[in-house]
C-alpha cells in the first residue's frame, strides 16, 4: 500500500513542477527515493506485481526534472531498481544523455529553466552521478 501511495504522489510532483516549486519537488523526490531503496528487493523480485509502476514512473519524472538537485536525488535509487537492458533502462538513457549536456542557463544562454546549480556543482553532478 505504501508503494502505491507514494507512486500516486507523482501527480502532486508534476503539479509542483509546473508551478516551479522545486523545494516541494525535492522533498517528494526524497520520499520516493527512500521508499524505493527500502523496498528494492521486493521490487526486483517481482513479488509486488504492478504496484511499483507508479513509483517507477515517479522516479523517471524526478530524473527528468530541470533541477539537478531533484534529478540527483532520484538517481540514487535507480541503479538498484533497473535491470540492464530493461525498458526503463532504455527510457532512462536519453534523459541522462540530456543531463550530460551543459544547461543553457550555465552556458550564459537565455533559458526558461534554471538547473539550480552553479558550474562547479554541475561538474560535480556530471562526474559523480552520471
MDAnalysis code that builds the backbone (N, CA, C; Angstrom):
import MDAnalysis as mda
import numpy as np

u = mda.Universe.empty(390, n_residues=130, atom_resindex=np.repeat(np.arange(130), 3), trajectory=True)
u.add_TopologyAttr("name", ["N", "CA", "C"] * 130)
u.add_TopologyAttr("resid", np.arange(1, 131))
u.add_TopologyAttr("resname", ["UNK", "UNK", "UNK", "UNK", "UNK", "UNK", "UNK", "UNK", "UNK", "UNK", "UNK", "UNK", "UNK", "UNK", "UNK", "UNK", "UNK", "UNK", "UNK", "UNK", "UNK", "UNK", "UNK", "UNK", "UNK", "UNK", "UNK", "UNK", "UNK", "UNK", "UNK", "UNK", "UNK", "UNK", "UNK", "UNK", "UNK", "UNK", "UNK", "UNK", "UNK", "UNK", "UNK", "UNK", "UNK", "UNK", "UNK", "UNK", "UNK", "UNK", "UNK", "UNK", "UNK", "UNK", "UNK", "UNK", "UNK", "UNK", "UNK", "UNK", "UNK", "UNK", "UNK", "UNK", "UNK", "UNK", "UNK", "UNK", "UNK", "UNK", "UNK", "UNK", "UNK", "UNK", "UNK", "UNK", "UNK", "UNK", "UNK", "UNK", "UNK", "UNK", "UNK", "UNK", "UNK", "UNK", "UNK", "UNK", "UNK", "UNK", "UNK", "UNK", "UNK", "UNK", "UNK", "UNK", "UNK", "UNK", "UNK", "UNK", "UNK", "UNK", "UNK", "UNK", "UNK", "UNK", "UNK", "UNK", "UNK", "UNK", "UNK", "UNK", "UNK", "UNK", "UNK", "UNK", "UNK", "UNK", "UNK", "UNK", "UNK", "UNK", "UNK", "UNK", "UNK", "UNK", "UNK", "UNK", "UNK", "UNK"])
u.atoms.positions = np.array([
    [0.817, -1.199, 0.000],
    [0.000, 0.000, 0.000],
    [0.861, 1.265, 0.000],
    [1.943, 1.245, 0.774],
    [2.820, 2.415, 0.835],
    [3.424, 2.713, -0.539],
    [3.861, 1.672, -1.221],
    [4.479, 1.868, -2.533],
    [3.478, 2.476, -3.512],
    [2.249, 2.000, -3.473],
    [1.204, 2.550, -4.341],
    [0.909, 3.997, -3.977],
    [0.808, 4.276, -2.668],
    [0.514, 5.643, -2.214],
    [1.630, 6.609, -2.603],
    [2.860, 6.169, -2.457],
    [3.989, 7.021, -2.847],
    [3.970, 7.250, -4.356],
    [3.648, 6.208, -5.103],
    [3.564, 6.345, -6.558],
    [2.522, 7.355, -6.993],
    [1.428, 7.448, -6.245],
    [0.372, 8.403, -6.584],
    [0.810, 9.853, -6.373],
    [1.844, 10.058, -5.582],
    [2.339, 11.415, -5.350],
    [2.990, 12.015, -6.599],
    [3.169, 11.204, -7.637],
    [3.751, 11.731, -8.880],
    [2.871, 12.812, -9.493],
    [1.562, 12.728, -9.255],
    [0.666, 13.762, -9.783],
    [0.883, 15.081, -9.046],
    [1.085, 14.994, -7.742],
    [1.406, 16.193, -6.951],
    [2.760, 16.753, -7.381],
    [3.706, 15.856, -7.612],
    [5.036, 16.253, -8.058],
    [4.948, 17.050, -9.356],
    [4.195, 16.546, -10.317],
    [4.069, 17.232, -11.606],
    [3.388, 18.586, -11.448],
    [2.408, 18.655, -10.565],
    [1.733, 19.930, -10.304],
    [2.718, 20.942, -9.718],
    [3.527, 20.491, -8.768],
    [4.530, 21.376, -8.156],
    [5.594, 21.778, -9.174],
    [5.990, 20.851, -10.024],
    [6.980, 21.175, -11.054],
    [6.426, 22.229, -12.002],
    [5.173, 22.087, -12.389],
    [4.555, 23.062, -13.296],
    [4.459, 24.448, -12.665],
    [4.323, 24.495, -11.323],
    [4.271, 25.777, -10.613],
    [5.664, 26.318, -10.320],
    [6.690, 25.518, -10.544],
    [8.056, 25.954, -10.267],
    [8.461, 25.802, -8.816],
    [7.758, 24.956, -8.071],
    [8.038, 24.749, -6.646],
    [9.073, 23.635, -6.481],
    [10.324, 23.978, -6.695],
    [11.404, 22.997, -6.650],
    [11.605, 22.420, -5.256],
    [11.344, 23.205, -4.215],
    [11.512, 22.722, -2.846],
    [10.610, 21.539, -2.542],
    [9.346, 21.634, -2.909],
    [8.412, 20.523, -2.684],
    [8.801, 19.343, -3.567],
    [9.204, 19.607, -4.792],
    [9.647, 18.530, -5.687],
    [10.835, 17.783, -5.085],
    [11.747, 18.522, -4.489],
    [12.920, 17.902, -3.865],
    [12.498, 17.007, -2.702],
    [11.562, 17.472, -1.878],
    [11.077, 16.671, -0.746],
    [10.349, 15.418, -1.221],
    [9.494, 15.566, -2.227],
    [8.775, 14.411, -2.761],
    [9.740, 13.411, -3.399],
    [10.761, 13.909, -4.077],
    [11.760, 13.021, -4.674],
    [12.514, 12.258, -3.590],
    [12.802, 12.906, -2.477],
    [13.489, 12.229, -1.369],
    [12.606, 11.114, -0.796],
    [11.297, 11.371, -0.674],
    [10.376, 10.359, -0.147],
    [10.327, 9.148, -1.077],
    [10.150, 9.387, -2.373],
    [10.055, 8.263, -3.309],
    [11.379, 7.510, -3.392],
    [12.491, 8.213, -3.315],
    [13.795, 7.557, -3.362],
    [14.015, 6.685, -2.134],
    [13.692, 7.195, -0.955],
    [13.848, 6.419, 0.279],
    [12.972, 5.172, 0.259],
    [11.734, 5.332, -0.189],
    [10.816, 4.196, -0.260],
    [11.309, 3.170, -1.278],
    [11.777, 3.635, -2.411],
    [12.264, 2.729, -3.455],
    [13.492, 1.952, -2.990],
    [14.411, 2.627, -2.339],
    [15.619, 1.947, -1.857],
    [15.264, 0.924, -0.785],
    [14.348, 1.284, 0.117],
    [13.950, 0.366, 1.186],
    [13.227, -0.869, 0.650],
    [12.544, -0.734, -0.465],
    [11.767, -1.861, -0.999],
    [12.377, -2.453, -2.267],
    [13.630, -2.155, -2.540],
    [14.249, -2.568, -3.800],
    [14.253, -4.079, -4.009],
    [14.430, -4.862, -2.947],
    [14.474, -6.316, -3.120],
    [13.099, -6.863, -3.502],
    [12.053, -6.316, -2.908],
    [10.689, -6.722, -3.268],
    [10.354, -6.313, -4.698],
    [10.789, -5.131, -5.079],
    [10.501, -4.636, -6.429],
    [11.217, -5.485, -7.474],
    [12.486, -5.735, -7.249],
    [13.267, -6.505, -8.237],
    [12.831, -7.955, -8.319],
    [12.308, -8.498, -7.222],
    [11.865, -9.896, -7.235],
    [10.569, -10.077, -8.018],
    [9.818, -8.992, -8.199],
    [8.553, -9.080, -8.919],
    [7.380, -9.506, -8.062],
    [7.592, -9.687, -6.758],
    [6.513, -10.145, -5.873],
    [5.425, -9.104, -5.676],
    [5.693, -7.861, -6.016],
    [4.699, -6.808, -5.825],
    [3.814, -6.609, -7.050],
    [4.079, -7.347, -8.099],
    [3.270, -7.211, -9.311],
    [3.415, -5.828, -9.920],
    [2.279, -5.201, -10.219],
    [2.286, -3.879, -10.851],
    [2.330, -2.734, -9.845],
    [2.334, -3.016, -8.563],
    [2.308, -1.960, -7.537],
    [3.400, -0.910, -7.704],
    [4.636, -1.300, -8.026],
    [5.702, -0.290, -8.134],
    [5.665, 0.558, -9.404],
    [4.762, 0.286, -10.339],
    [4.770, 1.025, -11.607],
    [4.649, 2.530, -11.406],
    [3.757, 2.963, -10.524],
    [3.593, 4.392, -10.260],
    [4.847, 4.995, -9.650],
    [5.470, 4.244, -8.751],
    [6.682, 4.737, -8.107],
    [7.830, 4.835, -9.119],
    [7.931, 3.870, -10.004],
    [8.979, 3.922, -11.023],
    [8.728, 5.083, -11.987],
    [7.462, 5.312, -12.328],
    [7.119, 6.454, -13.175],
    [7.497, 7.758, -12.476],
    [7.234, 7.818, -11.176],
    [7.583, 8.990, -10.367],
    [9.093, 9.221, -10.421],
    [9.880, 8.173, -10.230],
    [11.340, 8.314, -10.269],
    [11.815, 8.813, -11.633],
    [11.207, 8.322, -12.686],
    [11.588, 8.776, -14.026],
    [11.237, 10.252, -14.219],
    [10.099, 10.681, -13.691],
    [9.716, 12.096, -13.773],
    [10.700, 12.954, -12.972],
    [11.127, 12.441, -11.807],
    [12.071, 13.186, -10.972],
    [13.435, 13.302, -11.657],
    [13.867, 12.253, -12.329],
    [15.140, 12.301, -13.054],
    [15.065, 13.317, -14.192],
    [13.885, 13.495, -14.754],
    [13.694, 14.443, -15.857],
    [13.540, 15.884, -15.391],
    [13.446, 16.106, -14.086],
    [13.227, 17.454, -13.548],
    [14.398, 18.360, -13.930],
    [14.120, 19.636, -14.254],
    [15.219, 20.541, -14.631],
    [16.222, 20.805, -13.509],
    [15.792, 20.706, -12.251],
    [16.715, 20.924, -11.134],
    [17.632, 19.717, -10.986],
    [18.929, 19.958, -10.997],
    [19.868, 18.857, -10.831],
    [19.822, 18.282, -9.426],
    [19.357, 19.061, -8.451],
    [19.206, 18.535, -7.093],
    [18.126, 17.460, -7.071],
    [16.980, 17.736, -7.680],
    [15.881, 16.770, -7.732],
    [16.313, 15.546, -8.538],
    [16.933, 15.766, -9.672],
    [17.414, 14.675, -10.515],
    [18.408, 13.796, -9.753],
    [19.338, 14.416, -9.069],
    [20.353, 13.675, -8.324],
    [19.769, 12.815, -7.226],
    [18.732, 13.315, -6.561],
    [18.068, 12.532, -5.515],
    [17.470, 11.270, -6.121],
    [16.757, 11.410, -7.223],
    [16.117, 10.253, -7.861],
    [17.143, 9.269, -8.413],
    [18.266, 9.777, -8.881],
    [19.301, 8.895, -9.431],
    [19.892, 7.963, -8.382],
    [19.758, 8.307, -7.109],
    [20.272, 7.439, -6.050],
    [19.586, 6.080, -6.060],
    [18.297, 6.051, -6.393],
    [17.525, 4.814, -6.305],
    [17.595, 3.962, -7.565],
    [17.710, 4.580, -8.710],
    [17.539, 3.848, -9.964],
    [18.546, 2.728, -10.221],
    [19.827, 2.875, -9.906],
    [20.746, 1.768, -10.201],
    [20.372, 0.458, -9.506],
    [19.779, 0.533, -8.325],
    [19.418, -0.696, -7.613],
    [18.065, -1.254, -8.042],
    [17.333, -0.526, -8.887],
    [15.994, -0.957, -9.292],
    [15.889, -1.390, -10.745],
    [16.691, -0.823, -11.599],
    [16.546, -1.062, -13.035],
    [17.510, -2.148, -13.495],
    [16.962, -3.120, -14.185],
    [17.771, -4.193, -14.756],
    [18.429, -3.688, -16.049],
    [19.677, -4.020, -16.289],
    [20.305, -3.634, -17.557],
    [19.510, -4.209, -18.737],
    [19.304, -3.395, -19.750],
    [18.575, -3.834, -20.930],
    [17.063, -3.797, -20.797],
    [16.558, -3.382, -19.636],
    [15.105, -3.311, -19.443],
    [14.534, -2.099, -20.176],
    [13.224, -2.067, -20.294],
    [12.567, -0.940, -20.958],
    [12.863, 0.366, -20.222],
    [12.877, 0.326, -18.878],
    [13.176, 1.544, -18.114],
    [14.603, 2.022, -18.363],
    [15.531, 1.090, -18.490],
    [16.916, 1.475, -18.782],
    [17.003, 2.153, -20.147],
    [16.239, 1.642, -21.097],
    [16.232, 2.233, -22.439],
    [15.623, 3.633, -22.402],
    [14.567, 3.825, -21.600],
    [13.930, 5.138, -21.475],
    [14.818, 6.125, -20.716],
    [15.604, 5.610, -19.773],
    [16.446, 6.464, -18.941],
    [17.651, 7.017, -19.703],
    [18.180, 6.260, -20.630],
    [19.403, 6.661, -21.331],
    [19.313, 8.040, -21.986],
    [18.293, 8.349, -22.795],
    [18.264, 9.691, -23.397],
    [18.090, 10.811, -22.375],
    [17.426, 10.511, -21.264],
    [17.267, 11.518, -20.209],
    [18.637, 11.853, -19.628],
    [19.416, 10.818, -19.327],
    [20.744, 11.041, -18.750],
    [21.693, 11.677, -19.756],
    [21.557, 11.314, -21.009],
    [22.385, 11.953, -22.035],
    [22.079, 13.445, -22.109],
    [20.812, 13.802, -21.964],
    [20.428, 15.216, -21.954],
    [20.992, 15.950, -20.756],
    [21.089, 15.258, -19.611],
    [21.645, 15.878, -18.408],
    [23.152, 16.075, -18.531],
    [23.810, 15.311, -19.396],
    [25.258, 15.437, -19.563],
    [25.640, 16.690, -20.345],
    [24.678, 17.271, -21.054],
    [24.921, 18.494, -21.819],
    [24.787, 19.686, -20.876],
    [25.726, 20.605, -20.933],
    [25.685, 21.778, -20.044],
    [24.389, 22.542, -20.276],
    [23.614, 22.781, -19.202],
    [22.342, 23.509, -19.341],
    [22.562, 24.920, -19.877],
    [21.617, 25.414, -20.688],
    [21.762, 26.761, -21.265],
    [21.962, 27.847, -20.213],
    [21.328, 27.699, -19.045],
    [21.461, 28.729, -18.012],
    [22.897, 28.821, -17.493],
    [23.645, 27.720, -17.530],
    [25.049, 27.740, -17.096],
    [25.985, 28.181, -18.214],
    [25.530, 28.048, -19.444],
    [26.354, 28.444, -20.588],
    [26.172, 29.917, -20.936],
    [25.355, 30.624, -20.150],
    [25.143, 32.044, -20.391],
    [24.117, 32.334, -21.467],
    [23.349, 31.321, -21.837],
    [22.313, 31.497, -22.854],
    [20.962, 31.705, -22.177],
    [20.071, 32.452, -22.800],
    [18.746, 32.629, -22.203],
    [18.009, 31.290, -22.136],
    [17.368, 31.042, -21.003],
    [16.650, 29.786, -20.818],
    [15.492, 29.994, -19.868],
    [14.400, 29.289, -20.122],
    [13.243, 29.379, -19.229],
    [13.397, 28.459, -18.030],
    [14.330, 27.508, -18.084],
    [14.535, 26.568, -16.988],
    [15.877, 26.827, -16.331],
    [15.857, 26.818, -15.007],
    [17.073, 27.005, -14.226],
    [17.408, 25.670, -13.581],
    [18.634, 25.197, -13.756],
    [19.013, 23.904, -13.197],
    [19.295, 23.990, -11.702],
    [19.384, 25.194, -11.148],
    [19.521, 25.375, -9.708],
    [20.917, 25.187, -9.150],
    [21.937, 25.141, -9.997],
    [23.307, 24.956, -9.517],
    [24.241, 25.886, -10.276],
    [25.456, 26.026, -9.744],
    [26.469, 26.772, -10.487],
    [27.308, 25.770, -11.287],
    [28.251, 26.259, -12.034],
    [29.026, 25.405, -12.936],
    [29.837, 24.353, -12.180],
    [30.326, 24.678, -10.989],
    [31.124, 23.721, -10.217],
    [30.252, 22.590, -9.679],
    [29.055, 22.934, -9.208],
    [28.123, 21.899, -8.752],
    [27.688, 21.022, -9.925],
    [27.504, 21.632, -11.080],
    [27.125, 20.861, -12.264],
    [28.234, 19.873, -12.639],
    [29.475, 20.330, -12.617],
    [30.593, 19.442, -12.938],
    [30.665, 18.286, -11.947],
    [30.417, 18.563, -10.668],
    [30.406, 17.517, -9.655],
    [29.278, 16.518, -9.929],
    [28.094, 17.024, -10.257],
    [26.949, 16.175, -10.602],
    [27.297, 15.277, -11.785],
    [27.871, 15.872, -12.787],
    [28.185, 15.139, -14.019],
    [29.243, 14.067, -13.782],
    [30.237, 14.381, -12.981],
    [31.317, 13.426, -12.727],
    [30.903, 12.305, -11.775],
    [30.097, 12.630, -10.759],
    [29.809, 11.658, -9.707],
    [28.473, 10.935, -9.831],
    [27.474, 11.561, -10.440],
    [26.167, 10.914, -10.529],
    [25.869, 10.337, -11.903],
    [26.320, 11.006, -12.936],
    [26.048, 10.469, -14.272],
    [27.086, 9.425, -14.610],
])
